[in-house]
Amino acid sequence: MKQHQHITGLYAITPDILDTDELLRSVRLALRGGAHVLQYRNKAADTALKLAQAHALRQLTREFGAIFIVNDDAGLAAQVDADGVHLGGEDGSVVAARALLGDSRIVGVSCYNRFPLAHEAVRLGADYVAFGAFFSSSVKPEAVQADVALLRSARKELNVPIVAIGGITQQNAATLIEAGADAVAVISALWNAPDIEASAHGFSTLFSRT
């Protein structure tokens, strides 16, 4: 069974932390709380630090049996033997990432609020698609807004896992899950929580209720 079929539950996206020990402590708590997928994204780190952090997170996710995705950079994903890469609108093509990573790795694509983009991504071989932002986000305040109805349409027409992103909290996530999201991607509501492990557990339990 290909791993993309397991893109489900809490999809944690790392915060911009330069201190690798601090980053690993936080991620360990999220994984202990039940985060099923971890995406490494650090806009503040230089190339050397990204490589070091990605290597360390690769080992940590293996310890917990979690899926490890690298944001934007298929080359870095290949270097650290990540499970896959996530591509935004400016991050290269699904075809190029697939050629570099091979058929066994995961390629995910941000589709924002554009259903045709998702159809095209799947046609080109994407293993999952992400839509958002569904709610206002402090991480990307300028992000385009997506409607929950988009998830319902995607659930009916697409045969790959669907990830929802953008301002997601434990209070609003259930609406997205009920509409068809297989996973919810979270940054602020997870890492800014007073108890990261408890926050991760709270998100994870939402999926067992549906």
GROMACS elastic network, one bead per residue, 0.5 to 0.9 nm:
[ bonds ]
;  ai    aj funct       b0    kb
    1     4     6  0.85913   500
    1     5     6  0.73999   500
    2     5     6  0.60670   500
    2     6     6  0.80254   500
    2   104     6  0.70119   500
    2   105     6  0.84470   500
    2   106     6  0.86432   500
    3     6     6  0.54396   500
    3     7     6  0.73597   500
    3    67     6  0.80642   500
    3    83     6  0.81646   500
    3   104     6  0.80231   500
    3   105     6  0.78179   500
    3   106     6  0.72258   500
    4     7     6  0.53661   500
    4     8     6  0.88865   500
    4   105     6  0.82600   500
    4   106     6  0.59957   500
    4   107     6  0.84484   500
    4   108     6  0.89170   500
    4   127     6  0.57725   500
    4   128     6  0.68899   500
    4   160     6  0.79746   500
    4   161     6  0.73051   500
    5     8     6  0.79463   500
    5   127     6  0.81951   500
    5   128     6  0.86778   500
    5   160     6  0.75190   500
    5   161     6  0.67549   500
    6     9     6  0.87816   500
    6    36     6  0.85010   500
    6    37     6  0.88571   500
    6    67     6  0.83783   500
    6   161     6  0.81705   500
    7    10     6  0.89578   500
    7    11     6  0.79713   500
    7    36     6  0.76500   500
    7    37     6  0.68680   500
    7    67     6  0.79172   500
    7   128     6  0.77119   500
    7   161     6  0.62453   500
    7   162     6  0.81513   500
    7   163     6  0.81161   500
    7   182     6  0.69867   500
    7   183     6  0.65950   500
    8    11     6  0.73161   500
    8    36     6  0.68488   500
    8    37     6  0.75615   500
    8   161     6  0.74427   500
    8   162     6  0.84155   500
    8   163     6  0.79976   500
    8   181     6  0.84187   500
    8   184     6  0.78813   500
    8   207     6  0.85657   500
    9    34     6  0.84306   500
    9    35     6  0.71008   500
    9    36     6  0.60333   500
    9    37     6  0.77324   500
    9   181     6  0.89897   500
    9   182     6  0.64493   500
    9   184     6  0.64711   500
    9   185     6  0.87608   500
    9   203     6  0.77331   500
    9   204     6  0.58419   500
    9   205     6  0.86200   500
    9   206     6  0.82932   500
    9   207     6  0.61413   500
    9   208     6  0.89977   500
   10    34     6  0.72837   500
   10    36     6  0.56251   500
   10    37     6  0.65438   500
   10    38     6  0.85602   500
   10   183     6  0.57823   500
   10   184     6  0.54865   500
   10   185     6  0.64176   500
   10   186     6  0.73962   500
   10   200     6  0.71988   500
   10   201     6  0.88581   500
   10   203     6  0.61929   500
   10   204     6  0.56587   500
   10   207     6  0.85403   500
   11    35     6  0.62036   500
   11    36     6  0.61512   500
   11    38     6  0.58318   500
   11    39     6  0.73042   500
   11   163     6  0.81106   500
   11   183     6  0.61085   500
   11   184     6  0.56225   500
   11   186     6  0.63743   500
   12    27     6  0.86265   500
   12    30     6  0.77147   500
   12    31     6  0.88426   500
   12    35     6  0.63074   500
   12    36     6  0.78302   500
   12    37     6  0.61094   500
   12    39     6  0.61618   500
   12    40     6  0.86674   500
   12   184     6  0.81596   500
   12   185     6  0.56607   500
   12   186     6  0.52900   500
   12   187     6  0.64194   500
   12   190     6  0.77078   500
   12   200     6  0.85711   500
   13    37     6  0.84394   500
   13    38     6  0.58862   500
   13    40     6  0.61487   500
   13    41     6  0.64318   500
   13    71     6  0.88849   500
   13   185     6  0.66052   500
   13   186     6  0.60702   500
   13   187     6  0.54565   500
   14    17     6  0.81007   500
   14    23     6  0.80052   500
   14    26     6  0.89997   500
   14    27     6  0.75902   500
   14    38     6  0.73173   500
   14    39     6  0.62610   500
   14    40     6  0.53703   500
   14    41     6  0.54907   500
   14    42     6  0.69317   500
   14   186     6  0.88051   500
   14   187     6  0.66625   500
   14   191     6  0.80598   500
   15    23     6  0.79757   500
   15    40     6  0.83402   500
   15    41     6  0.68840   500
   15    42     6  0.64289   500
   15    43     6  0.87288   500
   15   187     6  0.66170   500
   15   188     6  0.80123   500
   15   191     6  0.71236   500
   16    23     6  0.86190   500
   16    41     6  0.71843   500
   16    43     6  0.61570   500
   16    44     6  0.58330   500
   16    45     6  0.75452   500
   17    20     6  0.71195   500
   17    22     6  0.73719   500
   17    23     6  0.59161   500
   17    42     6  0.70966   500
   17    44     6  0.75484   500
   17    45     6  0.80027   500
   18    21     6  0.89170   500
   18    22     6  0.82039   500
   18    23     6  0.75573   500
   18    42     6  0.81976   500
   18    44     6  0.71065   500
   18    45     6  0.62546   500
   18    49     6  0.78219   500
   18    53     6  0.89052   500
   19    22     6  0.53568   500
   19    23     6  0.62339   500
   19    24     6  0.87580   500
   20    24     6  0.60965   500
   20    25     6  0.85595   500
   20    49     6  0.84108   500
   20    52     6  0.82858   500
   20    53     6  0.61817   500
   20    56     6  0.83972   500
   21    24     6  0.51503   500
   21    25     6  0.61825   500
   21    26     6  0.87011   500
   22    25     6  0.51248   500
   22    26     6  0.62966   500
   22    27     6  0.86430   500
   23    26     6  0.52621   500
   23    27     6  0.61361   500
   23    28     6  0.85301   500
   23    53     6  0.83497   500
   23    57     6  0.89352   500
   24    27     6  0.50557   500
   24    28     6  0.59192   500
   24    29     6  0.85913   500
   24    53     6  0.84530   500
   24    56     6  0.77447   500
   24    57     6  0.70339   500
   24    60     6  0.78901   500
   25    28     6  0.52234   500
   25    29     6  0.64902   500
   25    30     6  0.89347   500
   26    29     6  0.52760   500
   26    30     6  0.64919   500
   26    31     6  0.88374   500
   26   191     6  0.73039   500
   26   196     6  0.70880   500
   26   197     6  0.85508   500
   27    30     6  0.50155   500
   27    31     6  0.61504   500
   27    32     6  0.84807   500
   27    38     6  0.84026   500
   27    57     6  0.81564   500
   27    60     6  0.83793   500
   27    61     6  0.89095   500
   27   191     6  0.86931   500
   27   196     6  0.86056   500
   28    31     6  0.51278   500
   28    32     6  0.60591   500
   28    33     6  0.85296   500
   28    60     6  0.73149   500
   28    61     6  0.84849   500
   28    64     6  0.87442   500
   28   197     6  0.83913   500
   29    32     6  0.50270   500
   29    33     6  0.61563   500
   29    34     6  0.88165   500
   29   195     6  0.85558   500
   29   196     6  0.59437   500
   29   198     6  0.85091   500
   29   200     6  0.80703   500
   30    33     6  0.50016   500
   30    34     6  0.65104   500
   30    35     6  0.56835   500
   30   190     6  0.77605   500
   30   191     6  0.83306   500
   30   196     6  0.58459   500
   30   197     6  0.50366   500
   30   198     6  0.82309   500
   30   199     6  0.78412   500
   30   200     6  0.53975   500
   30   201     6  0.80039   500
   31    34     6  0.51360   500
   31    36     6  0.71452   500
   31    37     6  0.86230   500
   31    38     6  0.83695   500
   31    60     6  0.88636   500
   31    61     6  0.77123   500
   31    64     6  0.67370   500
   31    66     6  0.75968   500
   31   197     6  0.75433   500
   31   200     6  0.76040   500
   32    35     6  0.73155   500
   32    64     6  0.77602   500
   32   197     6  0.62380   500
   32   200     6  0.80301   500
   32   201     6  0.81463   500
   33   196     6  0.76442   500
   33   198     6  0.61392   500
   33   199     6  0.73148   500
   33   202     6  0.80648   500
   33   203     6  0.88517   500
   33   204     6  0.76930   500
   34   197     6  0.79621   500
   34   200     6  0.58966   500
   34   201     6  0.55525   500
   34   202     6  0.88357   500
   34   203     6  0.83177   500
   34   204     6  0.58978   500
   34   205     6  0.86232   500
   35    38     6  0.70874   500
   35    66     6  0.74259   500
   35   200     6  0.60568   500
   35   201     6  0.77028   500
   35   203     6  0.83390   500
   35   204     6  0.68436   500
   36    64     6  0.88519   500
   36    65     6  0.81189   500
   36    66     6  0.51706   500
   36    67     6  0.64519   500
   36   204     6  0.83443   500
   37    61     6  0.85286   500
   37    66     6  0.55450   500
   37    68     6  0.60902   500
   37    69     6  0.74339   500
   37   183     6  0.88593   500
   37   185     6  0.88832   500
   38    57     6  0.87003   500
   38    61     6  0.75570   500
   38    66     6  0.70272   500
   38    67     6  0.61693   500
   38    68     6  0.50925   500
   38    69     6  0.60967   500
   38    70     6  0.84142   500
   39    67     6  0.83667   500
   39    68     6  0.59808   500
   39    70     6  0.54591   500
   39    71     6  0.63021   500
   39    85     6  0.83966   500
   39    86     6  0.79724   500
   40    50     6  0.88048   500
   40    53     6  0.84757   500
   40    54     6  0.67828   500
   40    57     6  0.78649   500
   40    68     6  0.76032   500
   40    69     6  0.62871   500
   40    71     6  0.58205   500
   41    50     6  0.87481   500
   41    70     6  0.67513   500
   41    71     6  0.53118   500
   41    72     6  0.80752   500
   42    45     6  0.57660   500
   42    46     6  0.88483   500
   42    50     6  0.72709   500
   42    71     6  0.84376   500
   43    46     6  0.82941   500
   45    48     6  0.79985   500
   45    49     6  0.57514   500
   45    50     6  0.58321   500
   46    49     6  0.54203   500
   46    50     6  0.61051   500
   46    51     6  0.87132   500
   47    50     6  0.51428   500
   47    51     6  0.62863   500
   47    52     6  0.87739   500
   48    51     6  0.52160   500
   48    52     6  0.63364   500
   48    53     6  0.86778   500
   49    52     6  0.50512   500
   49    53     6  0.59791   500
   49    54     6  0.83095   500
   50    53     6  0.51743   500
   50    54     6  0.58367   500
   50    55     6  0.84297   500
   50    76     6  0.83490   500
   51    54     6  0.51717   500
   51    55     6  0.61400   500
   51    56     6  0.86602   500
   51    76     6  0.69533   500
   51    79     6  0.80977   500
   51    80     6  0.75797   500
   52    55     6  0.52634   500
   52    56     6  0.63235   500
   52    57     6  0.87072   500
   53    56     6  0.51034   500
   53    57     6  0.60750   500
   53    58     6  0.84592   500
   54    57     6  0.50871   500
   54    58     6  0.59841   500
   54    59     6  0.87250   500
   54    70     6  0.77477   500
   54    76     6  0.80064   500
   54    77     6  0.82231   500
   54    80     6  0.65810   500
   54    82     6  0.83844   500
   55    58     6  0.50910   500
   55    59     6  0.65542   500
   55    60     6  0.88453   500
   55    79     6  0.84983   500
   55    80     6  0.54294   500
   55    81     6  0.83774   500
   55    82     6  0.86920   500
   56    59     6  0.53310   500
   56    60     6  0.63619   500
   56    61     6  0.87947   500
   57    61     6  0.59984   500
   57    62     6  0.84236   500
   57    68     6  0.78529   500
   58    61     6  0.53775   500
   58    62     6  0.63056   500
   58    63     6  0.88188   500
   58    67     6  0.89718   500
   58    68     6  0.64364   500
   58    69     6  0.89394   500
   58    80     6  0.68641   500
   58    81     6  0.75132   500
   58    82     6  0.64174   500
   58    83     6  0.88214   500
   59    62     6  0.51795   500
   59    63     6  0.64122   500
   60    63     6  0.50949   500
   60    64     6  0.67211   500
   60    65     6  0.87066   500
   60    66     6  0.85927   500
   61    64     6  0.52028   500
   61    65     6  0.58849   500
   61    67     6  0.66704   500
   61    68     6  0.63324   500
   62    66     6  0.62190   500
   62    67     6  0.78684   500
   62    68     6  0.82401   500
   63    66     6  0.78484   500
   67    82     6  0.81987   500
   67    83     6  0.61877   500
   67    84     6  0.83755   500
   68    82     6  0.55742   500
   68    83     6  0.52540   500
   68    84     6  0.67904   500
   68    85     6  0.85538   500
   69    77     6  0.72983   500
   69    82     6  0.59805   500
   69    83     6  0.57607   500
   69    85     6  0.51041   500
   69    86     6  0.65706   500
   69   106     6  0.78806   500
   69   107     6  0.87152   500
   69   108     6  0.88179   500
   70    73     6  0.64613   500
   70    74     6  0.73306   500
   70    76     6  0.72397   500
   70    77     6  0.54894   500
   70    82     6  0.68366   500
   70    83     6  0.82265   500
   70    84     6  0.64096   500
   70    86     6  0.61585   500
   70    87     6  0.89512   500
   71    74     6  0.80067   500
   71    77     6  0.83005   500
   71    84     6  0.88728   500
   71    85     6  0.57720   500
   71    87     6  0.65228   500
   71    88     6  0.81691   500
   71    91     6  0.89901   500
   72    76     6  0.88264   500
   72    77     6  0.89854   500
   72    85     6  0.66757   500
   72    86     6  0.56770   500
   72    88     6  0.64440   500
   72    90     6  0.84195   500
   72    91     6  0.54127   500
   72    92     6  0.81384   500
   73    76     6  0.53984   500
   73    77     6  0.63388   500
   73    78     6  0.88016   500
   73    85     6  0.67064   500
   73    86     6  0.77545   500
   73    87     6  0.76589   500
   73    91     6  0.72453   500
   73    92     6  0.87202   500
   73    97     6  0.87441   500
   74    78     6  0.61873   500
   74    79     6  0.86379   500
   74    84     6  0.76733   500
   74    85     6  0.56316   500
   74    86     6  0.80686   500
   74    87     6  0.83790   500
   74    91     6  0.88529   500
   74    92     6  0.88131   500
   74    96     6  0.86770   500
   74    97     6  0.57464   500
   74    98     6  0.87329   500
   74   100     6  0.71895   500
   74   101     6  0.71963   500
   74   107     6  0.89286   500
   75    78     6  0.51479   500
   75    79     6  0.62449   500
   75    80     6  0.88946   500
   75    97     6  0.83156   500
   75   100     6  0.74870   500
   75   101     6  0.83013   500
   76    80     6  0.63438   500
   76    81     6  0.84376   500
   76    82     6  0.82892   500
   76    85     6  0.87868   500
   77    80     6  0.55605   500
   77    81     6  0.59963   500
   77    83     6  0.75478   500
   77    84     6  0.62643   500
   77    85     6  0.61287   500
   77   101     6  0.79483   500
   78    81     6  0.51082   500
   78    82     6  0.63661   500
   78    83     6  0.87181   500
   78    84     6  0.80734   500
   78    85     6  0.88251   500
   78   100     6  0.74416   500
   78   101     6  0.61233   500
   79    82     6  0.78017   500
   81    84     6  0.82316   500
   82    85     6  0.76298   500
   82   105     6  0.80551   500
   82   106     6  0.89770   500
   83   104     6  0.83703   500
   83   105     6  0.54743   500
   83   106     6  0.60461   500
   83   107     6  0.89212   500
   84   101     6  0.75652   500
   84   104     6  0.87979   500
   84   105     6  0.50199   500
   84   107     6  0.56514   500
   84   108     6  0.77886   500
   85    97     6  0.77550   500
   85   101     6  0.86980   500
   85   105     6  0.80585   500
   85   106     6  0.62907   500
   85   107     6  0.51921   500
   85   108     6  0.63054   500
   85   109     6  0.86341   500
   86    91     6  0.86190   500
   86   106     6  0.81806   500
   86   107     6  0.58998   500
   86   109     6  0.56903   500
   86   110     6  0.75028   500
   87    90     6  0.76513   500
   87    91     6  0.53114   500
   87    92     6  0.69378   500
   87    93     6  0.77420   500
   87    94     6  0.77319   500
   87    97     6  0.87348   500
   87   107     6  0.74068   500
   87   108     6  0.60797   500
   87   110     6  0.62259   500
   88    91     6  0.52774   500
   88    92     6  0.79118   500
   88   108     6  0.87209   500
   88   109     6  0.60363   500
   88   111     6  0.77930   500
   89    92     6  0.75971   500
   89    93     6  0.88733   500
   89   109     6  0.79969   500
   89   110     6  0.66845   500
   89   111     6  0.77181   500
   89   112     6  0.88695   500
   90    93     6  0.86489   500
   92    95     6  0.85630   500
   92    96     6  0.69671   500
   92    97     6  0.74136   500
   93    96     6  0.52658   500
   93    97     6  0.63094   500
   93    98     6  0.85438   500
   93   121     6  0.89616   500
   93   124     6  0.88799   500
   94    97     6  0.51734   500
   94    98     6  0.60124   500
   94    99     6  0.85489   500
   94   107     6  0.68015   500
   94   108     6  0.82083   500
   94   109     6  0.78466   500
   94   121     6  0.70925   500
   94   124     6  0.64258   500
   94   125     6  0.67685   500
   94   126     6  0.63715   500
   95    98     6  0.51002   500
   95    99     6  0.61435   500
   95   100     6  0.87158   500
   95   124     6  0.66057   500
   95   125     6  0.74067   500
   95   126     6  0.87551   500
   96    99     6  0.50736   500
   96   100     6  0.63308   500
   96   101     6  0.86608   500
   97   100     6  0.51703   500
   97   101     6  0.59993   500
   97   102     6  0.80533   500
   97   107     6  0.71573   500
   98   101     6  0.51488   500
   98   102     6  0.52432   500
   98   103     6  0.64271   500
   98   105     6  0.77187   500
   98   106     6  0.83858   500
   98   107     6  0.71096   500
   98   125     6  0.80685   500
   98   126     6  0.87479   500
   99   102     6  0.56439   500
   99   103     6  0.80564   500
  101   104     6  0.76901   500
  101   105     6  0.60101   500
  101   106     6  0.83316   500
  101   107     6  0.87415   500
  102   105     6  0.60145   500
  102   106     6  0.88789   500
  103   106     6  0.78971   500
  105   127     6  0.88277   500
  106   126     6  0.76780   500
  106   127     6  0.58309   500
  106   128     6  0.79555   500
  107   125     6  0.78890   500
  107   126     6  0.52932   500
  107   127     6  0.53812   500
  107   128     6  0.69231   500
  107   129     6  0.88530   500
  108   121     6  0.86291   500
  108   126     6  0.56523   500
  108   127     6  0.56920   500
  108   129     6  0.55737   500
  108   130     6  0.73762   500
  109   118     6  0.78028   500
  109   121     6  0.68779   500
  109   122     6  0.89285   500
  109   126     6  0.66683   500
  109   127     6  0.82424   500
  109   128     6  0.66395   500
  109   130     6  0.61075   500
  109   131     6  0.89281   500
  110   117     6  0.86911   500
  110   118     6  0.80881   500
  110   129     6  0.60316   500
  110   131     6  0.62997   500
  110   132     6  0.82528   500
  111   114     6  0.56415   500
  111   115     6  0.70739   500
  111   116     6  0.84835   500
  111   117     6  0.56837   500
  111   118     6  0.55819   500
  111   121     6  0.83116   500
  111   129     6  0.65218   500
  111   130     6  0.57067   500
  111   131     6  0.53289   500
  111   132     6  0.76579   500
  112   115     6  0.82919   500
  112   117     6  0.84581   500
  112   118     6  0.88507   500
  112   130     6  0.69747   500
  112   133     6  0.67944   500
  112   143     6  0.83350   500
  112   144     6  0.67787   500
  112   145     6  0.77276   500
  112   146     6  0.68416   500
  112   165     6  0.89555   500
  113   117     6  0.86966   500
  113   131     6  0.59126   500
  113   132     6  0.59939   500
  113   133     6  0.77003   500
  113   134     6  0.88746   500
  113   144     6  0.69607   500
  113   145     6  0.65875   500
  113   147     6  0.74142   500
  113   150     6  0.74683   500
  114   117     6  0.54192   500
  114   118     6  0.68238   500
  114   131     6  0.79115   500
  114   146     6  0.83179   500
  114   150     6  0.86190   500
  115   118     6  0.51389   500
  115   119     6  0.64537   500
  115   120     6  0.87982   500
  115   131     6  0.86461   500
  115   150     6  0.73244   500
  115   153     6  0.85496   500
  115   154     6  0.74235   500
  116   119     6  0.50469   500
  116   120     6  0.62353   500
  116   121     6  0.85765   500
  117   120     6  0.51507   500
  117   121     6  0.60968   500
  117   122     6  0.86710   500
  118   122     6  0.61774   500
  118   123     6  0.84807   500
  118   126     6  0.87295   500
  118   128     6  0.89490   500
  118   129     6  0.63015   500
  118   130     6  0.82204   500
  118   131     6  0.86185   500
  118   154     6  0.84172   500
  118   158     6  0.83953   500
  119   122     6  0.53008   500
  119   123     6  0.61630   500
  119   124     6  0.87252   500
  119   154     6  0.89722   500
  119   157     6  0.87321   500
  119   158     6  0.74413   500
  120   124     6  0.62118   500
  120   125     6  0.87150   500
  120   126     6  0.87938   500
  121   124     6  0.51445   500
  121   125     6  0.63961   500
  121   126     6  0.53420   500
  121   127     6  0.86660   500
  121   128     6  0.86473   500
  121   129     6  0.76118   500
  122   125     6  0.50233   500
  122   127     6  0.69957   500
  122   128     6  0.75864   500
  122   129     6  0.77862   500
  122   158     6  0.78670   500
  122   159     6  0.85014   500
  122   160     6  0.76437   500
  123   126     6  0.73167   500
  126   129     6  0.70866   500
  126   160     6  0.81644   500
  127   160     6  0.60823   500
  127   161     6  0.72843   500
  128   159     6  0.88620   500
  128   160     6  0.52368   500
  128   162     6  0.59317   500
  128   163     6  0.74105   500
  129   160     6  0.72874   500
  129   161     6  0.66745   500
  129   162     6  0.52950   500
  129   163     6  0.61682   500
  129   164     6  0.87587   500
  130   161     6  0.86152   500
  130   162     6  0.58039   500
  130   164     6  0.56715   500
  130   165     6  0.70018   500
  130   185     6  0.87288   500
  131   134     6  0.78523   500
  131   146     6  0.69670   500
  131   150     6  0.82347   500
  131   151     6  0.78550   500
  131   162     6  0.75773   500
  131   163     6  0.63177   500
  131   164     6  0.51853   500
  131   165     6  0.62681   500
  131   166     6  0.85711   500
  132   135     6  0.78370   500
  132   143     6  0.79627   500
  132   144     6  0.71654   500
  132   145     6  0.62144   500
  132   146     6  0.50481   500
  132   147     6  0.80388   500
  132   163     6  0.86435   500
  132   164     6  0.59170   500
  132   166     6  0.55468   500
  132   167     6  0.89954   500
  133   136     6  0.68630   500
  133   137     6  0.72946   500
  133   140     6  0.85458   500
  133   143     6  0.61868   500
  133   144     6  0.60855   500
  133   146     6  0.55035   500
  133   147     6  0.85139   500
  133   164     6  0.76412   500
  133   165     6  0.54878   500
  133   167     6  0.69157   500
  133   168     6  0.87080   500
  134   137     6  0.86710   500
  134   144     6  0.85913   500
  134   145     6  0.57319   500
  134   147     6  0.62511   500
  134   148     6  0.70240   500
  134   164     6  0.73859   500
  134   165     6  0.65119   500
  134   166     6  0.53167   500
  134   167     6  0.68088   500
  134   168     6  0.75481   500
  134   176     6  0.85427   500
  135   145     6  0.70865   500
  135   146     6  0.80347   500
  135   165     6  0.82534   500
  135   166     6  0.54300   500
  135   168     6  0.65958   500
  135   172     6  0.87212   500
  136   140     6  0.80588   500
  136   141     6  0.63798   500
  136   142     6  0.86459   500
  136   143     6  0.79914   500
  136   145     6  0.78766   500
  136   166     6  0.64863   500
  136   167     6  0.51642   500
  136   168     6  0.85331   500
  137   140     6  0.53577   500
  137   141     6  0.51354   500
  137   142     6  0.82357   500
  137   143     6  0.76683   500
  137   166     6  0.54466   500
  137   168     6  0.80266   500
  137   188     6  0.84198   500
  138   141     6  0.52788   500
  138   166     6  0.87821   500
  138   167     6  0.72188   500
  138   188     6  0.76380   500
  139   142     6  0.89590   500
  139   166     6  0.83748   500
  139   167     6  0.82515   500
  139   187     6  0.78821   500
  139   188     6  0.74296   500
  140   143     6  0.54204   500
  140   166     6  0.78899   500
  140   167     6  0.88748   500
  141   144     6  0.87576   500
  143   166     6  0.82059   500
  145   166     6  0.85836   500
  146   149     6  0.85040   500
  146   150     6  0.70753   500
  146   151     6  0.89707   500
  147   150     6  0.55480   500
  147   151     6  0.76440   500
  148   151     6  0.54523   500
  148   152     6  0.70084   500
  148   175     6  0.79765   500
  148   176     6  0.66062   500
  148   179     6  0.67639   500
  149   152     6  0.51279   500
  149   153     6  0.64266   500
  149   154     6  0.86476   500
  149   179     6  0.74182   500
  150   153     6  0.52090   500
  150   154     6  0.60984   500
  150   155     6  0.85560   500
  150   179     6  0.86772   500
  151   155     6  0.59811   500
  151   156     6  0.86366   500
  151   162     6  0.78447   500
  151   164     6  0.81715   500
  151   176     6  0.74209   500
  151   177     6  0.89558   500
  151   179     6  0.57564   500
  151   180     6  0.55766   500
  151   181     6  0.65280   500
  152   155     6  0.51680   500
  152   156     6  0.64721   500
  152   157     6  0.88626   500
  152   178     6  0.88513   500
  152   179     6  0.52149   500
  152   180     6  0.57248   500
  152   181     6  0.85054   500
  153   156     6  0.52805   500
  153   157     6  0.62745   500
  153   158     6  0.83489   500
  153   179     6  0.89751   500
  153   180     6  0.86765   500
  154   157     6  0.51978   500
  154   158     6  0.54288   500
  154   159     6  0.86162   500
  154   162     6  0.76724   500
  154   180     6  0.77387   500
  155   158     6  0.58374   500
  155   159     6  0.76023   500
  155   160     6  0.86202   500
  155   161     6  0.85318   500
  155   162     6  0.75050   500
  155   179     6  0.79059   500
  155   180     6  0.54270   500
  155   181     6  0.76756   500
  156   159     6  0.81674   500
  156   180     6  0.86420   500
  158   161     6  0.80957   500
  158   162     6  0.84542   500
  159   162     6  0.89497   500
  161   181     6  0.76836   500
  161   182     6  0.57959   500
  161   183     6  0.77921   500
  162   180     6  0.74074   500
  162   181     6  0.52247   500
  162   182     6  0.52754   500
  162   183     6  0.65697   500
  162   184     6  0.87200   500
  163   181     6  0.55942   500
  163   182     6  0.59370   500
  163   184     6  0.55882   500
  163   185     6  0.66432   500
  164   168     6  0.82903   500
  164   173     6  0.88777   500
  164   176     6  0.70829   500
  164   177     6  0.84904   500
  164   181     6  0.59659   500
  164   182     6  0.80057   500
  164   183     6  0.64030   500
  164   185     6  0.60073   500
  164   186     6  0.89030   500
  165   168     6  0.64980   500
  165   183     6  0.88351   500
  165   184     6  0.60102   500
  165   186     6  0.66662   500
  166   184     6  0.89066   500
  166   185     6  0.74997   500
  166   186     6  0.74187   500
  166   187     6  0.86262   500
  167   172     6  0.88294   500
  167   186     6  0.75385   500
  167   187     6  0.82286   500
  167   188     6  0.77071   500
  167   189     6  0.78718   500
  168   171     6  0.80192   500
  168   172     6  0.62425   500
  168   173     6  0.58382   500
  168   184     6  0.73793   500
  168   185     6  0.74659   500
  168   186     6  0.61327   500
  168   187     6  0.83052   500
  168   188     6  0.84075   500
  168   189     6  0.70475   500
  169   172     6  0.54405   500
  169   173     6  0.57987   500
  169   186     6  0.76737   500
  169   188     6  0.85320   500
  169   189     6  0.56485   500
  169   190     6  0.82780   500
  169   203     6  0.81048   500
  170   173     6  0.54287   500
  170   174     6  0.74242   500
  170   189     6  0.78844   500
  170   199     6  0.80771   500
  170   202     6  0.68638   500
  170   203     6  0.58644   500
  170   206     6  0.80061   500
  171   174     6  0.71825   500
  171   175     6  0.87807   500
  172   175     6  0.59027   500
  172   176     6  0.73688   500
  173   176     6  0.53407   500
  173   177     6  0.63432   500
  173   178     6  0.87099   500
  173   184     6  0.71508   500
  173   203     6  0.78444   500
  173   206     6  0.78390   500
  174   177     6  0.50200   500
  174   178     6  0.60148   500
  174   179     6  0.84627   500
  174   206     6  0.65250   500
  174   207     6  0.81611   500
  174   210     6  0.84240   500
  175   178     6  0.52782   500
  175   179     6  0.62449   500
  175   180     6  0.89310   500
  176   179     6  0.50196   500
  176   180     6  0.64608   500
  176   181     6  0.56633   500
  176   182     6  0.88971   500
  176   183     6  0.89676   500
  176   184     6  0.79412   500
  177   180     6  0.52926   500
  177   182     6  0.65685   500
  177   183     6  0.73955   500
  177   184     6  0.77364   500
  177   206     6  0.81716   500
  177   207     6  0.73460   500
  177   210     6  0.75929   500
  178   181     6  0.71401   500
  178   210     6  0.68997   500
  180   183     6  0.89745   500
  181   184     6  0.68564   500
  182   207     6  0.85318   500
  183   207     6  0.85278   500
  184   203     6  0.84488   500
  186   189     6  0.64421   500
  186   190     6  0.62941   500
  186   191     6  0.85938   500
  187   190     6  0.55765   500
  187   191     6  0.61413   500
  187   192     6  0.80921   500
  188   191     6  0.54347   500
  188   192     6  0.53743   500
  188   193     6  0.77112   500
  189   192     6  0.57701   500
  189   193     6  0.59689   500
  189   196     6  0.89111   500
  189   199     6  0.76615   500
  190   193     6  0.54555   500
  190   194     6  0.89324   500
  190   195     6  0.84748   500
  190   196     6  0.58548   500
  190   197     6  0.84849   500
  190   199     6  0.58342   500
  190   200     6  0.64615   500
  190   203     6  0.88198   500
  191   194     6  0.82763   500
  191   195     6  0.84997   500
  191   196     6  0.60050   500
  191   199     6  0.85294   500
  192   195     6  0.83727   500
  192   196     6  0.75436   500
  193   196     6  0.54891   500
  193   197     6  0.88839   500
  193   198     6  0.85322   500
  193   199     6  0.65310   500
  194   198     6  0.87075   500
  194   199     6  0.83400   500
  195   198     6  0.53968   500
  195   199     6  0.61971   500
  195   200     6  0.87256   500
  196   199     6  0.50515   500
  196   200     6  0.61395   500
  196   201     6  0.85567   500
  197   200     6  0.51626   500
  197   201     6  0.61786   500
  197   202     6  0.86093   500
  198   202     6  0.60877   500
  198   203     6  0.87187   500
  199   202     6  0.50253   500
  199   203     6  0.63648   500
  199   204     6  0.86122   500
  200   203     6  0.52430   500
  200   204     6  0.61177   500
  200   205     6  0.86786   500
  201   205     6  0.61195   500
  201   206     6  0.88046   500
  202   205     6  0.53808   500
  202   206     6  0.67321   500
  203   206     6  0.54438   500
  203   207     6  0.75264   500
  204   207     6  0.58104   500
  204   208     6  0.73899   500
  205   208     6  0.52371   500
  205   209     6  0.68000   500
  206   209     6  0.54669   500
  206   210     6  0.70993   500
  207   210     6  0.56272   500
